[in-house]
């Protein structure tokens, strides 16, 4: 079966970008939840700042790398 019949004019880049967008939305929701819990239940502010920095920096690097691989940037 020819995959172009099922996908029509949609390119693989558009499909990957759609998947990445869904993952990014999930990442945003999880970030909000984590931020709330870190702020509410952590006693040491320095630990929260360090955890947020590592989490957001790692996320930015991963999403930037994915966009570069897809060919958007």
Backbone as numpy.savetxt, mean C-alpha at the origin, in Angstrom:
# Nx Ny Nz CAx CAy CAz Cx Cy Cz
-7.48 -20.78 -24.98 -8.32 -19.61 -24.98 -7.43 -18.37 -24.98
-7.76 -17.43 -25.79 -7.00 -16.19 -25.92 -7.40 -15.23 -24.78
-6.41 -14.83 -23.93 -6.74 -13.93 -22.81 -7.27 -12.58 -23.26
-6.93 -12.14 -24.46 -7.40 -10.83 -24.92 -8.91 -10.79 -25.13
-9.51 -11.96 -25.31 -10.96 -12.02 -25.46 -11.63 -11.64 -24.14
-11.09 -12.13 -23.03 -11.68 -11.86 -21.72 -11.40 -10.44 -21.24
-10.20 -9.94 -21.53 -9.80 -8.64 -21.02 -10.14 -7.48 -21.94
-10.35 -7.74 -23.18 -10.68 -6.67 -24.12 -9.50 -5.73 -24.31
-9.75 -4.46 -24.11 -8.71 -3.44 -24.29 -7.97 -3.09 -23.01
-8.17 -3.85 -21.95 -7.51 -3.56 -20.68 -6.09 -4.10 -20.73
-5.13 -3.25 -20.43 -3.74 -3.69 -20.44 -3.36 -4.29 -19.09
-2.28 -5.03 -19.08 -1.79 -5.63 -17.84 -1.38 -4.55 -16.85
-0.91 -3.42 -17.36 -0.53 -2.29 -16.49 -1.75 -1.76 -15.74
-2.88 -1.66 -16.41 -4.10 -1.19 -15.76 -4.59 -2.19 -14.71
-4.46 -3.46 -14.99 -4.86 -4.49 -14.02 -3.98 -4.41 -12.78
-2.66 -4.32 -13.00 -1.74 -4.23 -11.86 -1.97 -2.95 -11.05
-2.25 -1.87 -11.72 -2.52 -0.61 -11.03 -3.81 -0.71 -10.21
-4.80 -1.40 -10.72 -6.04 -1.62 -9.97 -5.81 -2.46 -8.73
-5.01 -3.51 -8.86 -4.68 -4.35 -7.71 -3.89 -3.55 -6.69
-2.91 -2.78 -7.15 -2.11 -1.96 -6.24 -2.97 -0.92 -5.54
-3.94 -0.36 -6.23 -4.85 0.62 -5.62 -5.66 -0.02 -4.50
-6.14 -1.23 -4.72 -6.90 -1.94 -3.69 -6.02 -2.24 -2.48
-4.78 -2.65 -2.72 -3.85 -2.91 -1.62 -3.54 -1.61 -0.87
-3.39 -0.51 -1.62 -3.11 0.78 -0.99 -4.27 1.22 -0.09
-5.51 1.02 -0.53 -6.66 1.35 0.30 -6.68 0.51 1.58
-6.36 -0.77 1.45 -6.27 -1.64 2.62 -5.17 -1.16 3.56
-4.04 -0.73 3.00 -2.92 -0.21 3.79 -3.34 1.04 4.56
-4.10 1.92 3.92 -4.57 3.14 4.58 -5.49 2.81 5.75
-6.42 1.89 5.54 -7.34 1.49 6.62 -6.56 0.88 7.78
-5.62 -0.01 7.49 -4.82 -0.62 8.54 -3.95 0.42 9.25
-3.46 1.40 8.52 -2.65 2.46 9.12 -3.46 3.27 10.12
-4.70 3.58 9.77 -5.57 4.32 10.68 -5.84 3.52 11.95
-6.10 2.24 11.78 -6.35 1.37 12.94 -5.10 1.27 13.81
-3.95 1.04 13.19 -2.71 0.95 13.97 -2.40 2.26 14.67
-2.58 3.38 13.99 -2.32 4.69 14.59 -3.18 4.88 15.84
-4.44 4.54 15.74 -5.34 4.67 16.88 -4.86 3.81 18.06
-4.55 2.56 17.79 -4.13 1.67 18.86 -2.78 2.06 19.45
-1.85 2.47 18.59 -0.55 2.90 19.10 -0.70 4.11 20.02
-1.52 5.06 19.63 -1.71 6.28 20.44 -2.48 6.00 21.72
-3.45 5.12 21.67 -4.32 4.87 22.82 -3.67 3.96 23.86
-2.94 2.93 23.41 -2.49 1.90 24.34 -0.99 1.87 24.61
-0.22 2.77 24.02 1.22 2.80 24.27 1.55 3.86 25.29
2.40 3.50 26.23 2.76 4.43 27.30 3.95 5.32 26.93
4.84 4.83 26.07 6.03 5.61 25.73 5.87 6.23 24.34
5.92 7.55 24.30 5.72 8.27 23.04 6.86 8.00 22.06
8.08 7.82 22.57 9.22 7.59 21.67 9.07 6.27 20.92
8.48 5.28 21.55 8.24 4.00 20.89 7.23 4.15 19.76
6.20 4.92 19.99 5.17 5.13 18.98 5.76 5.88 17.78
6.53 6.91 18.04 7.13 7.68 16.95 8.06 6.81 16.12
8.85 5.98 16.77 9.76 5.08 16.05 8.98 4.05 15.23
7.94 3.46 15.81 7.13 2.46 15.11 6.43 3.08 13.91
5.87 4.27 14.07 5.22 4.95 12.95 6.20 5.25 11.83
7.39 5.71 12.20 8.40 6.02 11.20 8.78 4.78 10.39
9.05 3.69 11.08 9.43 2.44 10.39 8.28 1.94 9.52
7.08 1.95 10.04 5.91 1.44 9.31 5.64 2.27 8.05
5.60 3.59 8.20 5.28 4.45 7.06 6.43 4.52 6.05
7.66 4.50 6.51 8.80 4.49 5.59 8.83 3.19 4.79
8.64 2.08 5.47 8.59 0.79 4.78 7.46 0.72 3.77
6.29 1.22 4.14 5.16 1.25 3.22 5.42 2.12 2.00
6.02 3.29 2.23 6.33 4.20 1.12 7.33 3.57 0.16
8.33 2.90 0.70 9.33 2.24 -0.15 8.69 1.12 -0.96
7.84 0.32 -0.33 7.20 -0.79 -1.04 6.26 -0.30 -2.13
5.44 0.71 -1.83 4.51 1.21 -2.84 5.25 1.93 -3.97
6.30 2.67 -3.64 7.10 3.31 -4.69 7.76 2.28 -5.59
8.28 1.23 -4.99 8.90 0.16 -5.77 7.88 -0.51 -6.69
6.69 -0.74 -6.18 5.64 -1.36 -7.00 5.26 -0.46 -8.16
5.14 0.85 -7.93 4.81 1.78 -9.02 5.91 1.82 -10.05
7.15 1.77 -9.62 8.28 1.76 -10.57 8.24 0.49 -11.42
7.98 -0.64 -10.77 7.92 -1.91 -11.51 6.76 -1.96 -12.50
5.63 -1.36 -12.10 4.50 -1.32 -13.03 4.79 -0.38 -14.17
5.57 0.64 -13.93 5.95 1.57 -14.99 5.21 2.88 -14.94
4.61 3.20 -13.82 3.86 4.46 -13.68 4.83 5.62 -13.47
5.82 5.43 -12.63 6.78 6.51 -12.32 7.92 6.46 -13.30
